[in-house]
Amino acid sequence: AAAASGPAEAAEAAEVLIVPTLDDNYCYILVDRTAPPPFPLAFVDPSDPEAVFAALESAALGPGAVKPVAIFTTHHHWDHAGGNAEMLKRPGFEGMRVYGGK
């Protein structure tokens, strides 16, 4: 597949799943479907790992279908970074890099 050359092409290359977390937050799951499976994916603010993993399962993005590579944390508050440690404990997710607040 050709590399994305601009914003419109980049948007078509990525899938973004929006996952409600806690009472008033969201986690974003970024899936790169331009790569061959397993698809690389990253998380933004996965504060509620159970909700995040349920969303992956609902989207048929379970073990073997994805290659988790990163967690991006917008800031260090618990309602954004609170799920990072639990995310890294899951089999297949332990190798992710965490960027931002831990």
C-alpha positions as YAML, in Angstrom:
chain: A
units: angstrom
residues:
- id: 1
  name: ALA
  ca: [0.00, 0.00, 0.00]
- id: 2
  name: ALA
  ca: [1.16, 3.50, -0.74]
- id: 3
  name: ALA
  ca: [2.11, 5.76, 2.13]
- id: 4
  name: ALA
  ca: [-0.39, 8.42, 3.10]
- id: 5
  name: SER
  ca: [0.56, 11.74, 1.55]
- id: 6
  name: GLY
  ca: [-1.80, 14.15, 3.26]
- id: 7
  name: PRO
  ca: [-4.43, 14.51, 5.97]
- id: 8
  name: ALA
  ca: [-7.25, 12.92, 3.95]
- id: 9
  name: GLU
  ca: [-5.14, 9.91, 3.01]
- id: 10
  name: ALA
  ca: [-3.87, 9.55, 6.58]
- id: 11
  name: ALA
  ca: [-7.43, 9.59, 7.91]
- id: 12
  name: GLU
  ca: [-8.40, 6.79, 5.51]
- id: 13
  name: ALA
  ca: [-5.37, 4.74, 6.57]
- id: 14
  name: ALA
  ca: [-6.23, 4.78, 10.27]
- id: 15
  name: GLU
  ca: [-9.21, 3.48, 12.11]
- id: 16
  name: VAL
  ca: [-10.09, 5.29, 15.33]
- id: 17
  name: LEU
  ca: [-12.26, 3.57, 17.90]
- id: 18
  name: ILE
  ca: [-13.71, 5.86, 20.56]
- id: 19
  name: VAL
  ca: [-14.28, 4.10, 23.87]
- id: 20
  name: PRO
  ca: [-16.21, 5.75, 26.71]
- id: 21
  name: THR
  ca: [-14.31, 5.32, 29.99]
- id: 22
  name: LEU
  ca: [-15.16, 6.13, 33.58]
- id: 23
  name: ASP
  ca: [-18.01, 8.63, 33.86]
- id: 24
  name: ASP
  ca: [-16.87, 11.36, 31.52]
- id: 25
  name: ASN
  ca: [-13.73, 10.39, 29.61]
- id: 26
  name: TYR
  ca: [-12.76, 8.61, 26.42]
- id: 27
  name: CYS
  ca: [-9.99, 6.34, 25.25]
- id: 28
  name: TYR
  ca: [-9.02, 6.37, 21.60]
- id: 29
  name: ILE
  ca: [-7.74, 3.22, 19.94]
- id: 30
  name: LEU
  ca: [-5.74, 3.90, 16.78]
- id: 31
  name: VAL
  ca: [-5.49, 0.99, 14.34]
- id: 32
  name: ASP
  ca: [-3.16, 1.05, 11.32]
- id: 33
  name: ARG
  ca: [-4.94, -1.03, 8.70]
- id: 34
  name: THR
  ca: [-2.36, -0.19, 6.01]
- id: 35
  name: ALA
  ca: [0.02, -2.71, 7.56]
- id: 36
  name: PRO
  ca: [-0.44, -6.44, 7.12]
- id: 37
  name: PRO
  ca: [-2.00, -8.24, 10.10]
- id: 38
  name: PRO
  ca: [-1.41, -8.22, 12.95]
- id: 39
  name: PHE
  ca: [-2.39, -4.54, 12.73]
- id: 40
  name: PRO
  ca: [-0.28, -2.11, 14.78]
- id: 41
  name: LEU
  ca: [-2.36, -0.20, 17.27]
- id: 42
  name: ALA
  ca: [-1.94, 2.45, 19.91]
- id: 43
  name: PHE
  ca: [-4.06, 3.73, 22.76]
- id: 44
  name: VAL
  ca: [-4.69, 7.28, 23.95]
- id: 45
  name: ASP
  ca: [-5.64, 7.59, 27.64]
- id: 46
  name: PRO
  ca: [-6.72, 3.98, 28.36]
- id: 47
  name: SER
  ca: [-7.93, 4.77, 31.90]
- id: 48
  name: ASP
  ca: [-10.37, 1.82, 32.02]
- id: 49
  name: PRO
  ca: [-8.63, -1.30, 30.68]
- id: 50
  name: GLU
  ca: [-11.75, -3.49, 30.94]
- id: 51
  name: ALA
  ca: [-13.71, -1.10, 28.70]
- id: 52
  name: VAL
  ca: [-10.77, -0.93, 26.30]
- id: 53
  name: PHE
  ca: [-10.41, -4.70, 26.01]
- id: 54
  name: ALA
  ca: [-14.17, -5.12, 25.60]
- id: 55
  name: ALA
  ca: [-14.08, -2.62, 22.72]
- id: 56
  name: LEU
  ca: [-11.22, -4.52, 21.07]
- id: 57
  name: GLU
  ca: [-13.17, -7.76, 21.35]
- id: 58
  name: SER
  ca: [-16.32, -6.16, 19.93]
- id: 59
  name: ALA
  ca: [-14.30, -4.87, 16.96]
- id: 60
  name: ALA
  ca: [-12.77, -8.35, 16.35]
- id: 61
  name: LEU
  ca: [-9.34, -6.97, 17.26]
- id: 62
  name: GLY
  ca: [-8.34, -9.61, 19.77]
- id: 63
  name: PRO
  ca: [-5.07, -11.48, 20.27]
- id: 64
  name: GLY
  ca: [-3.35, -12.32, 17.00]
- id: 65
  name: ALA
  ca: [-5.25, -9.66, 15.03]
- id: 66
  name: VAL
  ca: [-3.34, -6.70, 16.48]
- id: 67
  name: LYS
  ca: [0.16, -5.70, 17.52]
- id: 68
  name: PRO
  ca: [-0.08, -3.21, 20.42]
- id: 69
  name: VAL
  ca: [2.80, -0.76, 20.17]
- id: 70
  name: ALA
  ca: [2.12, 2.32, 22.31]
- id: 71
  name: ILE
  ca: [0.10, 4.13, 24.92]
- id: 72
  name: PHE
  ca: [-0.13, 7.91, 24.60]
- id: 73
  name: THR
  ca: [-1.13, 9.64, 27.81]
- id: 74
  name: THR
  ca: [-2.26, 13.23, 27.45]
- id: 75
  name: HIS
  ca: [-1.44, 14.02, 31.09]
- id: 76
  name: HIS
  ca: [-0.66, 12.31, 34.38]
- id: 77
  name: HIS
  ca: [-4.06, 12.48, 36.12]
- id: 78
  name: TRP
  ca: [-5.46, 9.09, 37.16]
- id: 79
  name: ASP
  ca: [-8.47, 9.42, 34.84]
- id: 80
  name: HIS
  ca: [-6.08, 9.44, 31.87]
- id: 81
  name: ALA
  ca: [-3.03, 7.47, 33.03]
- id: 82
  name: GLY
  ca: [-4.67, 5.24, 35.65]
- id: 83
  name: GLY
  ca: [-5.04, 2.23, 33.36]
- id: 84
  name: ASN
  ca: [-1.52, 2.19, 31.93]
- id: 85
  name: ALA
  ca: [-0.03, -0.30, 34.42]
- id: 86
  name: GLU
  ca: [-2.94, -2.72, 33.98]
- id: 87
  name: MET
  ca: [-2.74, -2.46, 30.18]
- id: 88
  name: LEU
  ca: [0.94, -3.43, 30.32]
- id: 89
  name: LYS
  ca: [0.18, -6.54, 32.41]
- id: 90
  name: ARG
  ca: [-2.02, -8.17, 29.76]
- id: 91
  name: PRO
  ca: [-0.38, -10.92, 27.71]
- id: 92
  name: GLY
  ca: [0.68, -9.51, 24.35]
- id: 93
  name: PHE
  ca: [0.50, -5.93, 25.58]
- id: 94
  name: GLU
  ca: [3.55, -5.88, 27.84]
- id: 95
  name: GLY
  ca: [5.94, -4.57, 25.21]
- id: 96
  name: MET
  ca: [4.10, -1.30, 24.57]
- id: 97
  name: ARG
  ca: [5.93, 1.98, 25.06]
- id: 98
  name: VAL
  ca: [4.23, 4.61, 27.20]
- id: 99
  name: TYR
  ca: [4.52, 8.23, 26.11]
- id: 100
  name: GLY
  ca: [3.47, 11.06, 28.41]
- id: 101
  name: GLY
  ca: [2.40, 10.60, 32.03]
- id: 102
  name: LYS
  ca: [2.90, 7.12, 33.39]
...
